[in-house]
Amino acid sequence: MKGQTVIVTGGASGLGKAVCQGVAAEGATAVVLDLNAETAGAVVDEIAAAGGSAFAVIGDITTRDSAAALFAEAAGKAGRIHGLVNCAGVYPRKPILEITDADWDFSFSVNVKGLYHVSVAAIEHMKAAGGGRIVNVASIDAFKAHPKNMHYAAMKAAVVSLTKSLGIAFCADGILINGVGPAAIATEKAKAAGFLPELIAQAPIGRVAEPADIADVILFLLSEKNRYMVGETVAVSGGYFIP
């Protein structure tokens, strides 16, 4: 991936941070797109200290105009964007009968609309540039019943559907759009939330994923080694989910 540039939304922490680090380790420039300037800057500094290339773009992707402006800022600095990883997301957990309209709207604005807005900007850019790769982060919750966070699962099912439609619509333009559906990931936020031990006990492989376990699959989908996958969402669950 030397000489390429990849935007990672939600790149300042968790899986997004691991993807940024992986992209940079492969020789590409990682664009850390996030709301949090301090943590995004820290990721850029860590990548630079390891000998990689990265820069931060700070802002909100939940409106079309702001997402387009952020993408344009990144493209203006880089010249060409070769890949996009839609990793930004929120993980609400609430009993079904307690979910409010505000909960639905917030989850949808980040997990679906934000992804769509950045993807549209990327697709327009990549069509003009002759191609590219987009990877959407869904969840295994998209494929199974999940009463503890039903609205999150519904949003990730929407991501799977968007990935199919966008993939088919633009593969002839040389843009390969796919997704990953991880099971639980041992991010700092997940550790702090306290639900990982329960999921570890259920995992056939005996552990939940480390961020790098999922990032490596994303790196394949971003790379030129992925030549024939279109509209797929790959479940990466350690055996926790087998359709």
FENMOHU-V106153 format. One record per residue. PHI is phi in degrees with one decimal (NA if undefined). PSI is psi as a letter, one per 20 degrees, with the letter a starting at -180 (* if undefined). NEAR is the number of other C-alpha atoms within 12 Angstrom. Layout:
BEGIN
phi=PHI psi=PSI near=NEAR
phi=PHI psi=PSI near=NEAR
END
This chain:
BEGIN
phi=NA psi=j near=26
phi=-59.8 psi=p near=18
phi=83.7 psi=i near=22
phi=-91.3 psi=r near=30
phi=-130.4 psi=p near=38
phi=-127.1 psi=p near=50
phi=-88.3 psi=p near=54
phi=-123.1 psi=o near=58
phi=-75.6 psi=q near=52
phi=65.3 psi=k near=44
phi=-80.7 psi=i near=46
phi=-88.6 psi=i near=42
phi=-157.7 psi=r near=35
phi=55.9 psi=c near=36
phi=-61.5 psi=h near=40
phi=-58.7 psi=g near=43
phi=-61.8 psi=g near=43
phi=-62.6 psi=h near=38
phi=-65.9 psi=g near=50
phi=-58.0 psi=g near=53
phi=-64.4 psi=g near=43
phi=-67.4 psi=g near=37
phi=-59.6 psi=g near=43
phi=-65.1 psi=h near=38
phi=-64.7 psi=h near=28
phi=-85.5 psi=j near=28
phi=97.8 psi=j near=25
phi=-92.3 psi=r near=33
phi=-90.2 psi=p near=40
phi=-95.0 psi=p near=52
phi=-100.5 psi=o near=49
phi=-88.3 psi=n near=52
phi=-98.2 psi=o near=46
phi=-158.6 psi=r near=41
phi=-77.5 psi=h near=27
phi=-96.8 psi=o near=22
phi=-65.8 psi=h near=22
phi=-67.2 psi=g near=19
phi=-71.2 psi=h near=24
phi=-63.4 psi=g near=33
phi=-63.3 psi=h near=26
phi=-65.0 psi=h near=24
phi=-64.7 psi=g near=39
phi=-59.0 psi=g near=34
phi=-64.4 psi=g near=25
phi=-63.7 psi=g near=25
phi=-65.8 psi=g near=33
phi=-62.4 psi=g near=22
phi=-64.1 psi=h near=15
phi=-88.6 psi=j near=17
phi=92.8 psi=j near=17
phi=-99.8 psi=a near=27
phi=-119.3 psi=p near=32
phi=-161.3 psi=q near=43
phi=-148.3 psi=r near=37
phi=-105.3 psi=q near=40
phi=-128.6 psi=p near=39
phi=-114.7 psi=p near=30
phi=164.8 psi=a near=29
phi=-104.0 psi=p near=30
phi=-98.9 psi=j near=38
phi=-81.8 psi=i near=31
phi=-120.1 psi=q near=23
phi=-61.5 psi=g near=22
phi=-65.1 psi=g near=19
phi=-68.0 psi=h near=22
phi=-63.7 psi=g near=34
phi=-64.4 psi=h near=29
phi=-66.5 psi=g near=25
phi=-65.6 psi=g near=35
phi=-63.6 psi=g near=43
phi=-62.7 psi=h near=25
phi=-61.8 psi=g near=25
phi=-64.3 psi=g near=37
phi=-65.7 psi=h near=31
phi=-63.6 psi=h near=17
phi=-78.4 psi=h near=20
phi=-93.8 psi=h near=26
phi=91.8 psi=g near=19
phi=-147.5 psi=p near=31
phi=-106.6 psi=p near=42
phi=-94.1 psi=h near=41
phi=-146.9 psi=q near=51
phi=-136.2 psi=p near=55
phi=-118.6 psi=o near=50
phi=-87.5 psi=n near=49
phi=-108.0 psi=i near=49
phi=-62.3 psi=p near=44
phi=-171.7 psi=r near=40
phi=-121.5 psi=q near=31
phi=-124.0 psi=m near=30
phi=-78.7 psi=p near=32
phi=-126.5 psi=o near=24
phi=-157.7 psi=q near=20
phi=-57.5 psi=q near=16
phi=-53.2 psi=g near=21
phi=-76.4 psi=i near=14
phi=-103.9 psi=i near=17
phi=-72.0 psi=p near=21
phi=-96.7 psi=r near=17
phi=-59.5 psi=h near=13
phi=-64.0 psi=h near=13
phi=-61.4 psi=g near=26
phi=-59.0 psi=g near=27
phi=-64.7 psi=g near=21
phi=-65.5 psi=g near=23
phi=-61.2 psi=g near=33
phi=-65.8 psi=h near=32
phi=-64.4 psi=h near=26
phi=-89.8 psi=g near=36
phi=-73.5 psi=h near=41
phi=-118.9 psi=g near=39
phi=-63.0 psi=g near=31
phi=-59.5 psi=g near=38
phi=-58.4 psi=g near=47
phi=-62.8 psi=g near=38
phi=-61.6 psi=g near=30
phi=-68.2 psi=h near=44
phi=-62.9 psi=g near=46
phi=-59.9 psi=g near=32
phi=-61.3 psi=g near=33
phi=-66.2 psi=g near=43
phi=-63.6 psi=g near=36
phi=-60.4 psi=g near=24
phi=-66.5 psi=g near=31
phi=-69.4 psi=h near=33
phi=-60.0 psi=g near=25
phi=-69.1 psi=h near=17
phi=-89.7 psi=i near=20
phi=99.6 psi=j near=21
phi=134.9 psi=r near=28
phi=167.6 psi=a near=41
phi=-133.8 psi=p near=51
phi=-129.6 psi=p near=53
phi=-125.5 psi=p near=54
phi=-102.6 psi=p near=53
phi=-91.9 psi=o near=49
phi=-100.1 psi=c near=45
phi=-168.5 psi=q near=38
phi=-65.3 psi=i near=35
phi=-62.5 psi=i near=35
phi=-67.4 psi=h near=33
phi=-108.1 psi=j near=30
phi=-144.2 psi=r near=23
phi=-67.1 psi=p near=18
phi=-147.9 psi=n near=23
phi=-67.3 psi=i near=20
phi=-79.0 psi=h near=21
phi=-150.7 psi=m near=27
phi=-59.5 psi=g near=29
phi=-69.1 psi=h near=36
phi=-63.3 psi=g near=40
phi=-59.8 psi=g near=36
phi=-63.1 psi=g near=31
phi=-65.4 psi=h near=38
phi=-71.9 psi=h near=44
phi=-64.5 psi=h near=32
phi=-62.6 psi=h near=31
phi=-62.7 psi=g near=44
phi=-60.4 psi=g near=37
phi=-65.8 psi=g near=26
phi=-59.4 psi=g near=34
phi=-60.6 psi=g near=39
phi=-62.3 psi=g near=27
phi=-67.5 psi=g near=22
phi=-64.9 psi=h near=33
phi=-60.1 psi=g near=33
phi=-69.1 psi=h near=22
phi=-67.9 psi=h near=20
phi=-125.1 psi=j near=29
phi=-65.7 psi=h near=28
phi=-67.2 psi=i near=19
phi=-89.6 psi=j near=23
phi=83.5 psi=j near=29
phi=-105.6 psi=o near=43
phi=-97.5 psi=o near=44
phi=-114.4 psi=p near=50
phi=-140.1 psi=r near=47
phi=-142.4 psi=r near=48
phi=-125.4 psi=q near=42
phi=-121.4 psi=n near=39
phi=-75.3 psi=q near=38
phi=-83.4 psi=a near=40
phi=-59.8 psi=q near=42
phi=-121.5 psi=p near=35
phi=-82.0 psi=m near=29
phi=-79.9 psi=r near=27
phi=-62.8 psi=h near=19
phi=-64.7 psi=g near=18
phi=-66.1 psi=h near=27
phi=-62.3 psi=g near=20
phi=-67.7 psi=h near=11
phi=-71.0 psi=h near=17
phi=87.8 psi=j near=15
phi=-96.1 psi=i near=21
phi=-67.1 psi=h near=25
phi=-56.0 psi=h near=19
phi=-62.0 psi=g near=16
phi=-75.6 psi=h near=26
phi=-60.9 psi=h near=25
phi=-64.5 psi=h near=15
phi=-93.2 psi=i near=20
phi=-81.5 psi=p near=23
phi=-57.6 psi=h near=17
phi=-80.2 psi=i near=17
phi=91.0 psi=j near=17
phi=-161.1 psi=r near=23
phi=-88.7 psi=r near=32
phi=-73.0 psi=q near=33
phi=-82.6 psi=q near=28
phi=-52.1 psi=h near=32
phi=-66.0 psi=h near=26
phi=-61.8 psi=h near=28
phi=-82.0 psi=h near=39
phi=-59.1 psi=h near=39
phi=-65.4 psi=h near=27
phi=-68.4 psi=g near=34
phi=-61.8 psi=g near=44
phi=-61.0 psi=h near=40
phi=-60.6 psi=g near=31
phi=-63.7 psi=h near=38
phi=-76.6 psi=h near=44
phi=-85.3 psi=r near=35
phi=-70.3 psi=i near=21
phi=-68.6 psi=h near=15
phi=-85.7 psi=o near=23
phi=-115.9 psi=i near=19
phi=-139.3 psi=j near=22
phi=-95.1 psi=p near=29
phi=-139.3 psi=p near=31
phi=71.0 psi=j near=30
phi=-88.0 psi=q near=30
phi=-119.2 psi=o near=36
phi=-88.6 psi=p near=34
phi=-75.3 psi=p near=30
phi=-124.4 psi=n near=35
phi=-128.2 psi=j near=34
phi=61.3 psi=k near=26
phi=86.9 psi=i near=22
phi=-65.5 psi=h near=28
phi=-128.5 psi=o near=25
phi=-124.1 psi=o near=16
phi=-67.5 psi=* near=13
END
